[in-house]
Amino acid sequence: MIQITQQRAKCIGCNACVEAADYRWRVSRKDGKCTLVGGIEKRGFYIAKVGDDELEDNMRAAQNCPVHIIRVEMMNSAKMK
């Protein structure tokens, strides 16, 4: 399992994450910022826990983000509980 974290307030809406993983990212019609689909907000960060099959695409989304507000990390069994 992987965890994707986004600091949405700093998003500039460039769409790079959407291009890398359009099933996990969307551009909001309200403010033009990118939204982490399935993300839950905690203290200004949006977090989604997803399957390992999404790792490659979301790593590309994080690498392509020009403001570096996306983090993707593998979850170990201790963190998942």
mmCIF file as gemmi writes it, N, C-alpha and C atoms, coordinates in Angstrom:
data_model
loop_
_atom_site.group_PDB
_atom_site.id
_atom_site.type_symbol
_atom_site.label_atom_id
_atom_site.label_alt_id
_atom_site.label_comp_id
_atom_site.label_asym_id
_atom_site.label_entity_id
_atom_site.label_seq_id
_atom_site.pdbx_PDB_ins_code
_atom_site.Cartn_x
_atom_site.Cartn_y
_atom_site.Cartn_z
_atom_site.occupancy
_atom_site.B_iso_or_equiv
_atom_site.pdbx_formal_charge
_atom_site.auth_seq_id
_atom_site.auth_asym_id
_atom_site.pdbx_PDB_model_num
ATOM 1 N N . MET Axp A 1 ? 0.843 -1.172 0 1 0 ? 1 A 1
ATOM 2 C CA . MET Axp A 1 ? 0 0 0 1 0 ? 1 A 1
ATOM 3 C C . MET Axp A 1 ? 0.893 1.241 0 1 0 ? 1 A 1
ATOM 4 N N . ILE Axp A 2 ? 0.431 2.282 -0.66 1 0 ? 2 A 1
ATOM 5 C CA . ILE Axp A 2 ? 1.167 3.546 -0.68 1 0 ? 2 A 1
ATOM 6 C C . ILE Axp A 2 ? 0.296 4.664 -0.124 1 0 ? 2 A 1
ATOM 7 N N . GLN Axp A 3 ? 0.96 5.7 0.352 1 0 ? 3 A 1
ATOM 8 C CA . GLN Axp A 3 ? 0.258 6.886 0.836 1 0 ? 3 A 1
ATOM 9 C C . GLN Axp A 3 ? 0.67 8.071 -0.023 1 0 ? 3 A 1
ATOM 10 N N . ILE Axp A 4 ? -0.334 8.79 -0.519 1 0 ? 4 A 1
ATOM 11 C CA . ILE Axp A 4 ? -0.099 9.999 -1.311 1 0 ? 4 A 1
ATOM 12 C C . ILE Axp A 4 ? -0.514 11.182 -0.45 1 0 ? 4 A 1
ATOM 13 N N . THR Axp A 5 ? 0.362 12.173 -0.352 1 0 ? 5 A 1
ATOM 14 C CA . THR Axp A 5 ? 0.083 13.372 0.428 1 0 ? 5 A 1
ATOM 15 C C . THR Axp A 5 ? 0.234 14.588 -0.472 1 0 ? 5 A 1
ATOM 16 N N . GLN Axp A 6 ? -0.729 15.498 -0.385 1 0 ? 6 A 1
ATOM 17 C CA . GLN Axp A 6 ? -0.698 16.722 -1.184 1 0 ? 6 A 1
ATOM 18 C C . GLN Axp A 6 ? -0.934 17.924 -0.274 1 0 ? 6 A 1
ATOM 19 N N . GLN Axp A 7 ? -0.134 18.956 -0.456 1 0 ? 7 A 1
ATOM 20 C CA . GLN Axp A 7 ? -0.352 20.224 0.247 1 0 ? 7 A 1
ATOM 21 C C . GLN Axp A 7 ? -1.101 21.135 -0.728 1 0 ? 7 A 1
ATOM 22 N N . ARG Axp A 8 ? -2.414 20.969 -0.765 1 0 ? 8 A 1
ATOM 23 C CA . ARG Axp A 8 ? -3.246 21.576 -1.803 1 0 ? 8 A 1
ATOM 24 C C . ARG Axp A 8 ? -3.199 23.104 -1.829 1 0 ? 8 A 1
ATOM 25 N N . ALA Axp A 9 ? -3.056 23.748 -0.698 1 0 ? 9 A 1
ATOM 26 C CA . ALA Axp A 9 ? -3.051 25.214 -0.644 1 0 ? 9 A 1
ATOM 27 C C . ALA Axp A 9 ? -1.951 25.819 -1.515 1 0 ? 9 A 1
ATOM 28 N N . LYS Axp A 10 ? -0.864 25.08 -1.705 1 0 ? 10 A 1
ATOM 29 C CA . LYS Axp A 10 ? 0.253 25.591 -2.499 1 0 ? 10 A 1
ATOM 30 C C . LYS Axp A 10 ? 0.173 25.198 -3.976 1 0 ? 10 A 1
ATOM 31 N N . CYS Axp A 11 ? -0.885 24.478 -4.366 1 0 ? 11 A 1
ATOM 32 C CA . CYS Axp A 11 ? -1.045 24.027 -5.753 1 0 ? 11 A 1
ATOM 33 C C . CYS Axp A 11 ? -1.237 25.23 -6.686 1 0 ? 11 A 1
ATOM 34 N N . ILE Axp A 12 ? -0.59 25.176 -7.848 1 0 ? 12 A 1
ATOM 35 C CA . ILE Axp A 12 ? -0.734 26.24 -8.841 1 0 ? 12 A 1
ATOM 36 C C . ILE Axp A 12 ? -1.618 25.813 -10.018 1 0 ? 12 A 1
ATOM 37 N N . GLY Axp A 13 ? -2.147 24.591 -9.965 1 0 ? 13 A 1
ATOM 38 C CA . GLY Axp A 13 ? -3.074 24.116 -10.993 1 0 ? 13 A 1
ATOM 39 C C . GLY Axp A 13 ? -2.447 23.879 -12.35 1 0 ? 13 A 1
ATOM 40 N N . CYS Axp A 14 ? -1.217 23.406 -12.385 1 0 ? 14 A 1
ATOM 41 C CA . CYS Axp A 14 ? -0.518 23.236 -13.661 1 0 ? 14 A 1
ATOM 42 C C . CYS Axp A 14 ? -0.978 21.998 -14.432 1 0 ? 14 A 1
ATOM 43 N N . ASN Axp A 15 ? -1.657 21.052 -13.738 1 0 ? 15 A 1
ATOM 44 C CA . ASN Axp A 15 ? -2.224 19.866 -14.379 1 0 ? 15 A 1
ATOM 45 C C . ASN Axp A 15 ? -1.216 18.732 -14.59 1 0 ? 15 A 1
ATOM 46 N N . ALA Axp A 16 ? 0.004 18.858 -14.136 1 0 ? 16 A 1
ATOM 47 C CA . ALA Axp A 16 ? 1.013 17.812 -14.346 1 0 ? 16 A 1
ATOM 48 C C . ALA Axp A 16 ? 0.622 16.505 -13.661 1 0 ? 16 A 1
ATOM 49 N N . CYS Axp A 17 ? 0.032 16.582 -12.485 1 0 ? 17 A 1
ATOM 50 C CA . CYS Axp A 17 ? -0.383 15.368 -11.776 1 0 ? 17 A 1
ATOM 51 C C . CYS Axp A 17 ? -1.54 14.681 -12.489 1 0 ? 17 A 1
ATOM 52 N N . VAL Axp A 18 ? -2.445 15.465 -13.022 1 0 ? 18 A 1
ATOM 53 C CA . VAL Axp A 18 ? -3.589 14.91 -13.757 1 0 ? 18 A 1
ATOM 54 C C . VAL Axp A 18 ? -3.107 14.171 -14.999 1 0 ? 18 A 1
ATOM 55 N N . GLU Axp A 19 ? -2.139 14.731 -15.677 1 0 ? 19 A 1
ATOM 56 C CA . GLU Axp A 19 ? -1.592 14.079 -16.87 1 0 ? 19 A 1
ATOM 57 C C . GLU Axp A 19 ? -0.902 12.765 -16.522 1 0 ? 19 A 1
ATOM 58 N N . ALA Axp A 20 ? -0.305 12.669 -15.352 1 0 ? 20 A 1
ATOM 59 C CA . ALA Axp A 20 ? 0.409 11.452 -14.946 1 0 ? 20 A 1
ATOM 60 C C . ALA Axp A 20 ? -0.539 10.371 -14.432 1 0 ? 20 A 1
ATOM 61 N N . ALA Axp A 21 ? -1.608 10.768 -13.739 1 0 ? 21 A 1
ATOM 62 C CA . ALA Axp A 21 ? -2.53 9.795 -13.125 1 0 ? 21 A 1
ATOM 63 C C . ALA Axp A 21 ? -3.938 10.393 -13.071 1 0 ? 21 A 1
ATOM 64 N N . ASP Axp A 22 ? -4.605 10.421 -14.21 1 0 ? 22 A 1
ATOM 65 C CA . ASP Axp A 22 ? -5.919 11.08 -14.286 1 0 ? 22 A 1
ATOM 66 C C . ASP Axp A 22 ? -7.009 10.383 -13.479 1 0 ? 22 A 1
ATOM 67 N N . TYR Axp A 23 ? -6.793 9.167 -13.053 1 0 ? 23 A 1
ATOM 68 C CA . TYR Axp A 23 ? -7.752 8.463 -12.206 1 0 ? 23 A 1
ATOM 69 C C . TYR Axp A 23 ? -7.625 8.876 -10.737 1 0 ? 23 A 1
ATOM 70 N N . ARG Axp A 24 ? -6.525 9.516 -10.362 1 0 ? 24 A 1
ATOM 71 C CA . ARG Axp A 24 ? -6.272 9.891 -8.974 1 0 ? 24 A 1
ATOM 72 C C . ARG Axp A 24 ? -6.287 11.403 -8.755 1 0 ? 24 A 1
ATOM 73 N N . TRP Axp A 25 ? -6.189 12.187 -9.852 1 0 ? 25 A 1
ATOM 74 C CA . TRP Axp A 25 ? -6.114 13.651 -9.744 1 0 ? 25 A 1
ATOM 75 C C . TRP Axp A 25 ? -7.143 14.306 -10.653 1 0 ? 25 A 1
ATOM 76 N N . ARG Axp A 26 ? -7.726 15.408 -10.181 1 0 ? 26 A 1
ATOM 77 C CA . ARG Axp A 26 ? -8.688 16.2 -10.953 1 0 ? 26 A 1
ATOM 78 C C . ARG Axp A 26 ? -8.404 17.685 -10.713 1 0 ? 26 A 1
ATOM 79 N N . VAL Axp A 27 ? -8.78 18.506 -11.689 1 0 ? 27 A 1
ATOM 80 C CA . VAL Axp A 27 ? -8.678 19.955 -11.517 1 0 ? 27 A 1
ATOM 81 C C . VAL Axp A 27 ? -10.036 20.463 -11.049 1 0 ? 27 A 1
ATOM 82 N N . SER Axp A 28 ? -10.043 21.196 -9.967 1 0 ? 28 A 1
ATOM 83 C CA . SER Axp A 28 ? -11.278 21.727 -9.398 1 0 ? 28 A 1
ATOM 84 C C . SER Axp A 28 ? -11.823 22.856 -10.269 1 0 ? 28 A 1
ATOM 85 N N . ARG Axp A 29 ? -13.106 22.818 -10.511 1 0 ? 29 A 1
ATOM 86 C CA . ARG Axp A 29 ? -13.762 23.905 -11.259 1 0 ? 29 A 1
ATOM 87 C C . ARG Axp A 29 ? -13.923 25.145 -10.395 1 0 ? 29 A 1
ATOM 88 N N . LYS Axp A 30 ? -13.903 24.962 -9.078 1 0 ? 30 A 1
ATOM 89 C CA . LYS Axp A 30 ? -14.066 26.087 -8.159 1 0 ? 30 A 1
ATOM 90 C C . LYS Axp A 30 ? -12.868 27.019 -8.15 1 0 ? 30 A 1
ATOM 91 N N . ASP Axp A 31 ? -11.666 26.428 -7.965 1 0 ? 31 A 1
ATOM 92 C CA . ASP Axp A 31 ? -10.486 27.282 -7.78 1 0 ? 31 A 1
ATOM 93 C C . ASP Axp A 31 ? -9.331 26.981 -8.734 1 0 ? 31 A 1
ATOM 94 N N . GLY Axp A 32 ? -9.499 25.983 -9.614 1 0 ? 32 A 1
ATOM 95 C CA . GLY Axp A 32 ? -8.465 25.67 -10.592 1 0 ? 32 A 1
ATOM 96 C C . GLY Axp A 32 ? -7.278 24.894 -10.048 1 0 ? 32 A 1
ATOM 97 N N . LYS Axp A 33 ? -7.335 24.523 -8.772 1 0 ? 33 A 1
ATOM 98 C CA . LYS Axp A 33 ? -6.25 23.739 -8.173 1 0 ? 33 A 1
ATOM 99 C C . LYS Axp A 33 ? -6.526 22.254 -8.37 1 0 ? 33 A 1
ATOM 100 N N . CYS Axp A 34 ? -5.478 21.459 -8.33 1 0 ? 34 A 1
ATOM 101 C CA . CYS Axp A 34 ? -5.626 20.014 -8.484 1 0 ? 34 A 1
ATOM 102 C C . CYS Axp A 34 ? -6.049 19.396 -7.164 1 0 ? 34 A 1
ATOM 103 N N . THR Axp A 35 ? -6.905 18.39 -7.276 1 0 ? 35 A 1
ATOM 104 C CA . THR Axp A 35 ? -7.48 17.719 -6.122 1 0 ? 35 A 1
ATOM 105 C C . THR Axp A 35 ? -7.094 16.247 -6.133 1 0 ? 35 A 1
ATOM 106 N N . LEU Axp A 36 ? -6.689 15.737 -5.008 1 0 ? 36 A 1
ATOM 107 C CA . LEU Axp A 36 ? -6.359 14.329 -4.844 1 0 ? 36 A 1
ATOM 108 C C . LEU Axp A 36 ? -7.664 13.558 -4.656 1 0 ? 36 A 1
ATOM 109 N N . VAL Axp A 37 ? -8.044 12.77 -5.649 1 0 ? 37 A 1
ATOM 110 C CA . VAL Axp A 37 ? -9.295 12.003 -5.599 1 0 ? 37 A 1
ATOM 111 C C . VAL Axp A 37 ? -9.191 10.973 -4.481 1 0 ? 37 A 1
ATOM 112 N N . GLY Axp A 38 ? -10.15 10.994 -3.569 1 0 ? 38 A 1
ATOM 113 C CA . GLY Axp A 38 ? -10.143 10.082 -2.431 1 0 ? 38 A 1
ATOM 114 C C . GLY Axp A 38 ? -9.332 10.578 -1.26 1 0 ? 38 A 1
ATOM 115 N N . GLY Axp A 39 ? -8.773 11.771 -1.379 1 0 ? 39 A 1
ATOM 116 C CA . GLY Axp A 39 ? -7.954 12.321 -0.308 1 0 ? 39 A 1
ATOM 117 C C . GLY Axp A 39 ? -8.789 12.848 0.847 1 0 ? 39 A 1
ATOM 118 N N . ILE Axp A 40 ? -8.289 12.677 2.042 1 0 ? 40 A 1
ATOM 119 C CA . ILE Axp A 40 ? -8.939 13.175 3.251 1 0 ? 40 A 1
ATOM 120 C C . ILE Axp A 40 ? -8.064 14.285 3.819 1 0 ? 40 A 1
ATOM 121 N N . GLU Axp A 41 ? -8.689 15.43 4.115 1 0 ? 41 A 1
ATOM 122 C CA . GLU Axp A 41 ? -7.944 16.593 4.594 1 0 ? 41 A 1
ATOM 123 C C . GLU Axp A 41 ? -7.605 16.461 6.078 1 0 ? 41 A 1
ATOM 124 N N . LYS Axp A 42 ? -6.328 16.697 6.388 1 0 ? 42 A 1
ATOM 125 C CA . LYS Axp A 42 ? -5.85 16.736 7.77 1 0 ? 42 A 1
ATOM 126 C C . LYS Axp A 42 ? -4.836 17.854 7.897 1 0 ? 42 A 1
ATOM 127 N N . ARG Axp A 43 ? -5.208 18.907 8.599 1 0 ? 43 A 1
ATOM 128 C CA . ARG Axp A 43 ? -4.312 20.04 8.863 1 0 ? 43 A 1
ATOM 129 C C . ARG Axp A 43 ? -3.697 20.632 7.597 1 0 ? 43 A 1
ATOM 130 N N . GLY Axp A 44 ? -4.486 20.796 6.565 1 0 ? 44 A 1
ATOM 131 C CA . GLY Axp A 44 ? -4.01 21.42 5.338 1 0 ? 44 A 1
ATOM 132 C C . GLY Axp A 44 ? -3.382 20.468 4.337 1 0 ? 44 A 1
ATOM 133 N N . PHE Axp A 45 ? -3.26 19.203 4.69 1 0 ? 45 A 1
ATOM 134 C CA . PHE Axp A 45 ? -2.724 18.194 3.786 1 0 ? 45 A 1
ATOM 135 C C . PHE Axp A 45 ? -3.843 17.228 3.412 1 0 ? 45 A 1
ATOM 136 N N . TYR Axp A 46 ? -3.842 16.798 2.169 1 0 ? 46 A 1
ATOM 137 C CA . TYR Axp A 46 ? -4.793 15.779 1.715 1 0 ? 46 A 1
ATOM 138 C C . TYR Axp A 46 ? -4.03 14.468 1.595 1 0 ? 46 A 1
ATOM 139 N N . ILE Axp A 47 ? -4.607 13.411 2.171 1 0 ? 47 A 1
ATOM 140 C CA . ILE Axp A 47 ? -3.929 12.117 2.231 1 0 ? 47 A 1
ATOM 141 C C . ILE Axp A 47 ? -4.846 11.033 1.679 1 0 ? 47 A 1
ATOM 142 N N . ALA Axp A 48 ? -4.287 10.18 0.817 1 0 ? 48 A 1
ATOM 143 C CA . ALA Axp A 48 ? -5.016 9.026 0.289 1 0 ? 48 A 1
ATOM 144 C C . ALA Axp A 48 ? -4.119 7.8 0.401 1 0 ? 48 A 1
ATOM 145 N N . LYS Axp A 49 ? -4.687 6.718 0.875 1 0 ? 49 A 1
ATOM 146 C CA . LYS Axp A 49 ? -3.975 5.436 0.928 1 0 ? 49 A 1
ATOM 147 C C . LYS Axp A 49 ? -4.533 4.571 -0.191 1 0 ? 49 A 1
ATOM 148 N N . VAL Axp A 50 ? -3.648 4.141 -1.089 1 0 ? 50 A 1
ATOM 149 C CA . VAL Axp A 50 ? -4.068 3.432 -2.292 1 0 ? 50 A 1
ATOM 150 C C . VAL Axp A 50 ? -3.192 2.194 -2.511 1 0 ? 50 A 1
ATOM 151 N N . GLY Axp A 51 ? -3.589 1.376 -3.466 1 0 ? 51 A 1
ATOM 152 C CA . GLY Axp A 51 ? -2.854 0.152 -3.76 1 0 ? 51 A 1
ATOM 153 C C . GLY Axp A 51 ? -1.517 0.404 -4.435 1 0 ? 51 A 1
ATOM 154 N N . ASP Axp A 52 ? -0.655 -0.602 -4.34 1 0 ? 52 A 1
ATOM 155 C CA . ASP Axp A 52 ? 0.689 -0.52 -4.919 1 0 ? 52 A 1
ATOM 156 C C . ASP Axp A 52 ? 0.669 -0.325 -6.434 1 0 ? 52 A 1
ATOM 157 N N . ASP Axp A 53 ? -0.412 -0.718 -7.081 1 0 ? 53 A 1
ATOM 158 C CA . ASP Axp A 53 ? -0.5 -0.59 -8.531 1 0 ? 53 A 1
ATOM 159 C C . ASP Axp A 53 ? -0.5 0.866 -8.996 1 0 ? 53 A 1
ATOM 160 N N . GLU Axp A 54 ? -0.72 1.806 -8.089 1 0 ? 54 A 1
ATOM 161 C CA . GLU Axp A 54 ? -0.729 3.229 -8.437 1 0 ? 54 A 1
ATOM 162 C C . GLU Axp A 54 ? 0.625 3.904 -8.202 1 0 ? 54 A 1
ATOM 163 N N . LEU Axp A 55 ? 1.6 3.162 -7.731 1 0 ? 55 A 1
ATOM 164 C CA . LEU Axp A 55 ? 2.884 3.753 -7.356 1 0 ? 55 A 1
ATOM 165 C C . LEU Axp A 55 ? 3.561 4.489 -8.51 1 0 ? 55 A 1
ATOM 166 N N . GLU Axp A 56 ? 3.75 3.823 -9.619 1 0 ? 56 A 1
ATOM 167 C CA . GLU Axp A 56 ? 4.511 4.412 -10.733 1 0 ? 56 A 1
ATOM 168 C C . GLU Axp A 56 ? 3.898 5.714 -11.239 1 0 ? 56 A 1
ATOM 169 N N . ASP Axp A 57 ? 2.597 5.706 -11.494 1 0 ? 57 A 1
ATOM 170 C CA . ASP Axp A 57 ? 1.937 6.908 -12.018 1 0 ? 57 A 1
ATOM 171 C C . ASP Axp A 57 ? 1.999 8.072 -11.027 1 0 ? 57 A 1
ATOM 172 N N . ASN Axp A 58 ? 1.791 7.778 -9.751 1 0 ? 58 A 1
ATOM 173 C CA . ASN Axp A 58 ? 1.791 8.856 -8.763 1 0 ? 58 A 1
ATOM 174 C C . ASN Axp A 58 ? 3.189 9.333 -8.41 1 0 ? 58 A 1
ATOM 175 N N . MET Axp A 59 ? 4.189 8.477 -8.55 1 0 ? 59 A 1
ATOM 176 C CA . MET Axp A 59 ? 5.581 8.94 -8.419 1 0 ? 59 A 1
ATOM 177 C C . MET Axp A 59 ? 5.881 9.926 -9.547 1 0 ? 59 A 1
ATOM 178 N N . ARG Axp A 60 ? 5.391 9.631 -10.743 1 0 ? 60 A 1
ATOM 179 C CA . ARG Axp A 60 ? 5.569 10.542 -11.871 1 0 ? 60 A 1
ATOM 180 C C . ARG Axp A 60 ? 4.844 11.863 -11.601 1 0 ? 60 A 1
ATOM 181 N N . ALA Axp A 61 ? 3.656 11.795 -11.019 1 0 ? 61 A 1
ATOM 182 C CA . ALA Axp A 61 ? 2.912 13.012 -10.676 1 0 ? 61 A 1
ATOM 183 C C . ALA Axp A 61 ? 3.71 13.872 -9.692 1 0 ? 61 A 1
ATOM 184 N N . ALA Axp A 62 ? 4.291 13.219 -8.689 1 0 ? 62 A 1
ATOM 185 C CA . ALA Axp A 62 ? 5.09 13.949 -7.696 1 0 ? 62 A 1
ATOM 186 C C . ALA Axp A 62 ? 6.343 14.56 -8.32 1 0 ? 62 A 1
ATOM 187 N N . GLN Axp A 63 ? 7.008 13.804 -9.179 1 0 ? 63 A 1
ATOM 188 C CA . GLN Axp A 63 ? 8.23 14.293 -9.82 1 0 ? 63 A 1
ATOM 189 C C . GLN Axp A 63 ? 7.946 15.44 -10.784 1 0 ? 63 A 1
ATOM 190 N N . ASN Axp A 64 ? 6.787 15.403 -11.439 1 0 ? 64 A 1
ATOM 191 C CA . ASN Axp A 64 ? 6.444 16.432 -12.419 1 0 ? 64 A 1
ATOM 192 C C . ASN Axp A 64 ? 5.878 17.704 -11.793 1 0 ? 64 A 1
ATOM 193 N N . CYS Axp A 65 ? 5.505 17.647 -10.523 1 0 ? 65 A 1
ATOM 194 C CA . CYS Axp A 65 ? 4.912 18.81 -9.855 1 0 ? 65 A 1
ATOM 195 C C . CYS Axp A 65 ? 5.965 19.921 -9.71 1 0 ? 65 A 1
ATOM 196 N N . PRO Axp A 66 ? 5.741 21.077 -10.337 1 0 ? 66 A 1
ATOM 197 C CA . PRO Axp A 66 ? 6.755 22.136 -10.296 1 0 ? 66 A 1
ATOM 198 C C . PRO Axp A 66 ? 6.911 22.796 -8.923 1 0 ? 66 A 1
ATOM 199 N N . VAL Axp A 67 ? 5.903 22.676 -8.051 1 0 ? 67 A 1
ATOM 200 C CA . VAL Axp A 67 ? 6.008 23.285 -6.721 1 0 ? 67 A 1
ATOM 201 C C . VAL Axp A 67 ? 6.262 22.249 -5.621 1 0 ? 67 A 1
ATOM 202 N N . HIS Axp A 68 ? 6.449 20.987 -6.009 1 0 ? 68 A 1
ATOM 203 C CA . HIS Axp A 68 ? 6.849 19.904 -5.107 1 0 ? 68 A 1
ATOM 204 C C . HIS Axp A 68 ? 5.958 19.77 -3.867 1 0 ? 68 A 1
ATOM 205 N N . ILE Axp A 69 ? 4.647 19.68 -4.103 1 0 ? 69 A 1
ATOM 206 C CA . ILE Axp A 69 ? 3.69 19.572 -2.995 1 0 ? 69 A 1
ATOM 207 C C . ILE Axp A 69 ? 3.065 18.184 -2.892 1 0 ? 69 A 1
ATOM 208 N N . ILE Axp A 70 ? 3.564 17.229 -3.675 1 0 ? 70 A 1
ATOM 209 C CA . ILE Axp A 70 ? 3.047 15.855 -3.651 1 0 ? 70 A 1
ATOM 210 C C . ILE Axp A 70 ? 4.146 14.935 -3.137 1 0 ? 70 A 1
ATOM 211 N N . ARG Axp A 71 ? 3.768 14.088 -2.179 1 0 ? 71 A 1
ATOM 212 C CA . ARG Axp A 71 ? 4.708 13.095 -1.654 1 0 ? 71 A 1
ATOM 213 C C . ARG Axp A 71 ? 4.057 11.718 -1.752 1 0 ? 71 A 1
ATOM 214 N N . VAL Axp A 72 ? 4.809 10.749 -2.229 1 0 ? 72 A 1
ATOM 215 C CA . VAL Axp A 72 ? 4.328 9.38 -2.356 1 0 ? 72 A 1
ATOM 216 C C . VAL Axp A 72 ? 5.293 8.49 -1.579 1 0 ? 72 A 1
ATOM 217 N N . GLU Axp A 73 ? 4.743 7.682 -0.67 1 0 ? 73 A 1
ATOM 218 C CA . GLU Axp A 73 ? 5.607 6.809 0.109 1 0 ? 73 A 1
ATOM 219 C C . GLU Axp A 73 ? 4.95 5.455 0.335 1 0 ? 73 A 1
ATOM 220 N N . MET Axp A 74 ? 5.8 4.443 0.419 1 0 ? 74 A 1
ATOM 221 C CA . MET Axp A 74 ? 5.342 3.086 0.704 1 0 ? 74 A 1
ATOM 222 C C . MET Axp A 74 ? 4.951 3.015 2.171 1 0 ? 74 A 1
ATOM 223 N N . MET Axp A 75 ? 3.869 2.313 2.442 1 0 ? 75 A 1
ATOM 224 C CA . MET Axp A 75 ? 3.407 2.122 3.813 1 0 ? 75 A 1
ATOM 225 C C . MET Axp A 75 ? 3.926 0.779 4.316 1 0 ? 75 A 1
ATOM 226 N N . ASN Axp A 76 ? 4.489 0.764 5.499 1 0 ? 76 A 1
ATOM 227 C CA . ASN Axp A 76 ? 4.851 -0.526 6.094 1 0 ? 76 A 1
ATOM 228 C C . ASN Axp A 76 ? 3.677 -1.008 6.94 1 0 ? 76 A 1
ATOM 229 N N . SER Axp A 77 ? 3.697 -2.223 7.376 1 0 ? 77 A 1
ATOM 230 C CA . SER Axp A 77 ? 2.566 -2.799 8.087 1 0 ? 77 A 1
ATOM 231 C C . SER Axp A 77 ? 2.288 -2.079 9.409 1 0 ? 77 A 1
ATOM 232 N N . ALA Axp A 78 ? 3.28 -1.506 10.034 1 0 ? 78 A 1
ATOM 233 C CA . ALA Axp A 78 ? 3.072 -0.792 11.29 1 0 ? 78 A 1
ATOM 234 C C . ALA Axp A 78 ? 2.294 0.497 11.075 1 0 ? 78 A 1
ATOM 235 N N . LYS Axp A 79 ? 2.538 1.191 9.965 1 0 ? 79 A 1
ATOM 236 C CA . LYS Axp A 79 ? 1.839 2.439 9.678 1 0 ? 79 A 1
ATOM 237 C C . LYS Axp A 79 ? 0.392 2.202 9.266 1 0 ? 79 A 1
ATOM 238 N N . MET Axp A 80 ? 0.097 1.051 8.688 1 0 ? 80 A 1
ATOM 239 C CA . MET Axp A 80 ? -1.238 0.777 8.169 1 0 ? 80 A 1
ATOM 240 C C . MET Axp A 80 ? -2.248 0.55 9.291 1 0 ? 80 A 1
ATOM 241 N N . LYS Axp A 81 ? -1.821 0.216 10.473 1 0 ? 81 A 1
ATOM 242 C CA . LYS Axp A 81 ? -2.755 -0.085 11.569 1 0 ? 81 A 1
ATOM 243 C C . LYS Axp A 81 ? -3.227 1.149 12.27 1 0 ? 81 A 1
